[in-house]
Structure formats: C-alpha cells, structure tokens
Amino acid sequence: MAATREPSQQADLQFLFNTKRVWIMGVVNVTPDSFYAGGRSEDPVAALKRARACLQGLADVLDIGGESTRPGAAEVSTDEEVRRTAAVIDAIHAESPSAAISIDTRKSQVARQAFDHGASILNDISALRHDPAMADVAASYRVPVILMHMQGTPQTMQQNPRYTDVVADVKAFFEERLQFAVSRGIPEDRIVLDPGIGFGKTLEHNVTLLKRLPELAALGRPLLVGLSRKSFLGTLSAAGAEPLPAESRLEATLAANLWAVRQGAAGLRVHDVEATRRALRTWEHLDGRG
Ligand code: HH2
C-alpha cells in the first residue's frame, strides 16, 4: 500500500504546532502488559472500543502502541508489534477517517506499516536512536515526529538515573536530536519534543523537569508531556508513606497536567481523555483561552 499522507493533508495536523490550544493525545495500548490496565487492550476489538471512547472524550490524537515501555518491560518482536497495531489502526481509520493517529514505536517497520494503514504521526520514545532506518521513514512519509528524551532503555532506565542538571541535559539532548532530524530530512517545523517523564528519571528529576518546562519550551518547539498515572504521582499524592497504585492516580494526573499546561505544555498524553478534557476546559475558561 502507498503512503497515505500527501503534503496537502498535513494541514489537518497543524493543531499540533498551535501552542495556543492545548491538544490531548489518548493512549490506546494494544498490549498485555502496559503499566495501567485502564489504557491497555489485549485484542483489536477491545482496542477499537477504547479508541472510540477516546474520540468521544474529544481526544485530538489517538496514540497506538504495541509494546509496553514501562521499566523492565521485555522487548516485543517487529512482527508481533505490527500484528498488534496495524489491524487496530486500519479499523480506526476505516471508522473515523479524520482521526489523527500516532504510532508509538521505536521500530521503522512498525512505523511504516502504521502509516500505510492510516497513522499520520510518529511517536518515537527513542527519538530516532533505536532504529537507524527510522529517520528516513519519517522523512519519506513527511509525518510530524515526536522526539522523546529517555536515559538508557526501558530495561535499564530506572536502575540509577543520573544527570549533571536534568533540565540542561534534556535540553542539550533535544538540540542534538533536532539537528540530527533536520540533517536527515525532517524539517524542524514538523517536530514536537517530549521530556520523557519517567524514562530514566527519579521522582526529583520528574518534578524538576515539570517545574522548569519553560526552559525546554524556549527551544521553540511544541512540548508534549506524558505523565499520566506514572508512579512518581503515586508518591506525590499519597497521604502516607505507601504510594498510591496506578488505579488511584487520576487526581494527581489532572493536577500535574494542568501544572504542565501552565508551564507551557502544548499537548498532554493521557489515559483519561474525558476527565482531562473537562479539567482543561475549566482551566481554559479561567485562563481566558476558553
Ligand atoms: N509514555 C509511555 C509510552 N509512550 N510516549 C511519549 N511521547 N511520551 C510519554 O511520556 C510516553 C510515551 C508510557 O506510558 P504507557 O503507554 O501508558 O505505558 P506502557 O509503556 O507500559 O505501555
């Protein structure tokens, strides 16, 4: 199948780069092992149902993932990742052709299959480092690309994350990755940056990044923040010493996401689209954007 995206169709995705209106990316994981059960579906039928719910909750983007990248997760083969994601993307695209779909993958063959089935955004948590062919695929399909910061790999990243200054280090990483992407034919104005909350970061690193987001926004690219139900929120929001489990982290997620918006986040990657939309709508009215 030929590439589905023509340059003329990319205008549909301009909202990604309009930093005046915050966009919401709904998580649709087609995996048996993602860290939050509410975001994962084990088969294409359940995933399609979840995608519908995200669209009903007014998600701007559906982020389809076929591999959990939680700390310590095992890598999934290319064939298995394609098997999990392509059919779901096909089904969503057939039912809702105007839905913006991103593919959450580090593998170029998974991305290529996804674009051929109707995805139109690349979300690469390795920021084009995992698969040497990824940059060329993203350039040739002319899709917007989300470059996320991660220290280490999902297998090792939480063992002992260290930075000189987490914000300065992430910023330097973004500068290097932007240069690399541009050198490989991906225009800078098609790139979104993501600090990678929870990816090779301690609680303090996550908090520092969220507090100092404006320093990352100063690079001039839209920022996506994906903190939904991540474990540091279970610690921050717990009344006692026992961290709250993923099922009990919605309120913390909403609070932290609104904080991120105030600090300049352009997009929010979330499991709870409707709740986030309601919180954001309220925020936007108060902020004069509604
Ligand atoms: N977080 C996860 C996965 N993909 N992509 C971006 N750009 N930013 C993120 O913060 C991000 C991401 C992890 O969350 P989830 O998909 O819910 O879990 P799992 O990796 O266990 O499937």
Residues whose N, C-alpha, C, O or C-beta is under 5 A from the ligand:
A	BS01	HH2	V27 N29 D33 S34 F35 G39 E67 S68 T69 R70 D104 N123 I146 M148 D194 G196 I197 G226 L227
